């Protein structure tokens, strides 16, 4: 028995099995500087990320509420990381990397994706 491609997609959507689209991360950071990848997320979404850097650096996931910076993920001196976070507030959220001051040019490569709220 064969299933029509559209019917298969509809079943996958209903089952919640459609994979989130991967967005590439390819950035270069000057010594002592930061780079961010930001995206609008809705409460209930799940953000996933993974990356590798050419040297150890600091990484965080944050968003701003008025003048306050909320940072549910804060990693110090990592060269790679992967994770996911269930988003609790609709807002613009940012993945951010800080290059060490003594490093030459730092490269970061990876992907991020969003699983929409159900």
C-alpha positions as CSV (number, residue, x, y, z in Angstrom):
1,X,0.0,0.0,0.0
2,X,1.3,3.4,-0.9
3,X,0.6,6.7,0.9
4,X,0.1,9.9,-1.0
5,X,3.0,12.3,0.0
6,X,0.5,15.0,1.1
7,X,-1.3,12.5,3.3
8,X,2.0,11.4,4.8
9,X,2.9,15.0,5.6
10,X,-0.5,15.6,7.2
11,X,-0.1,12.6,9.3
12,X,3.5,13.6,10.3
13,X,2.2,17.1,11.2
14,X,-0.6,15.6,13.4
15,X,1.9,13.3,15.1
16,X,4.3,16.2,15.7
17,X,7.1,14.4,14.0
18,X,8.1,17.0,11.3
19,X,11.7,18.0,12.0
20,X,12.4,21.6,12.6
21,X,14.3,23.5,9.9
22,X,18.0,23.8,10.7
23,X,19.4,27.3,10.3
24,X,23.2,27.5,9.8
25,X,25.5,29.3,12.1
26,X,28.7,30.5,10.4
27,X,30.3,33.4,12.1
28,X,33.7,35.0,12.6
29,X,34.5,37.0,15.8
30,X,37.3,39.4,16.3
31,X,39.4,39.2,19.5
32,X,37.4,40.4,22.6
33,X,34.2,41.0,20.5
34,X,30.8,39.3,20.5
35,X,28.5,37.9,17.9
36,X,24.8,37.1,18.2
37,X,22.2,35.2,16.2
38,X,18.8,36.4,17.2
39,X,15.3,35.2,16.4
40,X,11.7,35.9,17.5
41,X,10.3,33.0,19.6
42,X,6.9,32.4,21.0
43,X,6.1,31.1,24.5
44,X,6.0,27.3,24.2
45,X,8.5,27.0,21.4
46,X,11.6,24.9,21.9
47,X,14.9,26.3,20.7
48,X,17.7,23.8,19.8
49,X,21.3,24.6,19.0
50,X,24.6,23.0,18.5
51,X,28.0,24.5,17.6
52,X,31.7,24.1,17.5
53,X,34.2,27.0,17.8
54,X,37.8,27.2,16.7
55,X,38.9,28.1,20.4
56,X,37.2,28.1,23.8
57,X,34.9,31.0,24.3
58,X,31.9,32.1,26.4
59,X,28.4,31.4,25.2
60,X,24.9,32.4,26.4
61,X,21.3,32.4,25.4
62,X,19.5,35.5,26.5
63,X,16.6,37.9,25.9
64,X,15.8,41.4,27.1
65,X,12.8,42.5,29.2
66,X,12.8,46.3,29.5
67,X,16.4,47.0,30.7
68,X,16.9,43.6,32.2
69,X,18.9,40.9,30.4
70,X,17.6,37.4,31.2
71,X,20.1,34.7,30.6
72,X,18.8,31.1,31.1
73,X,21.9,29.6,29.5
74,X,25.4,30.8,30.4
75,X,28.4,28.8,29.6
76,X,32.0,29.8,30.3
77,X,35.1,28.6,28.3
78,X,33.4,26.1,26.0
79,X,34.5,25.0,22.5
80,X,31.3,23.2,21.6
81,X,27.8,23.0,23.0
82,X,24.4,21.7,22.2
83,X,21.2,22.0,24.0
84,X,17.5,22.9,23.9
85,X,15.4,25.2,25.9
86,X,11.6,25.5,26.2
87,X,10.8,29.2,25.7
88,X,8.8,30.7,28.6
89,X,8.2,34.2,27.1
90,X,7.5,35.5,23.6
91,X,10.3,37.7,22.7
92,X,13.4,38.1,20.6
93,X,16.0,35.6,21.9
94,X,19.7,35.6,21.1
95,X,22.5,33.0,21.0
96,X,25.7,35.0,21.8
97,X,29.4,34.1,21.7
98,X,32.2,36.2,23.2
99,X,35.7,35.7,21.8
100,X,38.7,35.7,24.2
101,X,40.7,39.0,24.0
102,X,43.9,37.0,23.3
103,X,42.5,34.9,20.5
104,X,43.0,35.6,16.8
105,X,39.9,35.4,14.7
106,X,37.4,32.9,16.2
107,X,35.1,30.9,14.0
108,X,31.8,29.3,15.1
109,X,29.9,26.8,13.0
110,X,26.7,25.0,13.8
111,X,22.9,25.1,13.5
112,X,19.9,26.2,15.4
113,X,16.2,25.3,15.0
114,X,12.8,25.9,16.5
115,X,10.2,23.4,17.4
116,X,7.0,25.5,17.4
117,X,4.6,25.4,20.4
118,X,1.9,22.8,20.0
